[in-house]
Amino acid sequence: MVADSPCHFECRYVSTQRLRGSSPVGTIDVVFASVERIHVDDAVVTADGKLDISRIQPIARMGYYDYTVVKDTFEMRIPGASDEAADDLEGTA
């Protein structure tokens, strides 16, 4: 695990799929795993039990050679869906 990371996923290897690429590299390996445990530092959990994304500032890959740091988040509910149906999509702790 990376010591400075506030969240860690402990995974069990499932398989590797090698895909043919169109670049000089030739192939791309995609590794599949199942998440066995998730470790989260209590300091990055909000009072309502969610991750404090603005505090964690995770890095996300955008494509090409570009990455971004997530600093702002917003909530977008499904238009026309009942609160009960939308809440089921959020997941549980």
URVENBEL-V989239 format. One record per residue. N is the residue number from 0. PSI is psi as a letter, one per 30 degrees, with the letter a starting at -180 (NA if undefined). Layout:
BEGIN
[[N/PSI] [N/PSI]]
END
This chain:
BEGIN
[[0/l] [1/j] [2/e] [3/f] [4/k] [5/f] [6/k] [7/k] [8/k] [9/j] [10/l] [11/k] [12/k] [13/e] [14/l] [15/k] [16/k] [17/j] [18/k] [19/k] [20/l] [21/g] [22/l] [23/f] [24/e] [25/e] [26/l] [27/k] [28/k] [29/k] [30/k] [31/k] [32/l] [33/k] [34/k] [35/e] [36/l] [37/k] [38/k] [39/k] [40/k] [41/f] [42/f] [43/g] [44/k] [45/l] [46/f] [47/g] [48/g] [49/l] [50/k] [51/i] [52/e] [53/f] [54/e] [55/e] [56/i] [57/l] [58/k] [59/k] [60/k] [61/f] [62/l] [63/b] [64/g] [65/k] [66/l] [67/l] [68/k] [69/j] [70/f] [71/k] [72/l] [73/l] [74/k] [75/j] [76/l] [77/k] [78/k] [79/f] [80/k] [81/l] [82/e] [83/e] [84/e] [85/e] [86/e] [87/f] [88/f] [89/f] [90/l] [91/l] [92/NA]]
END
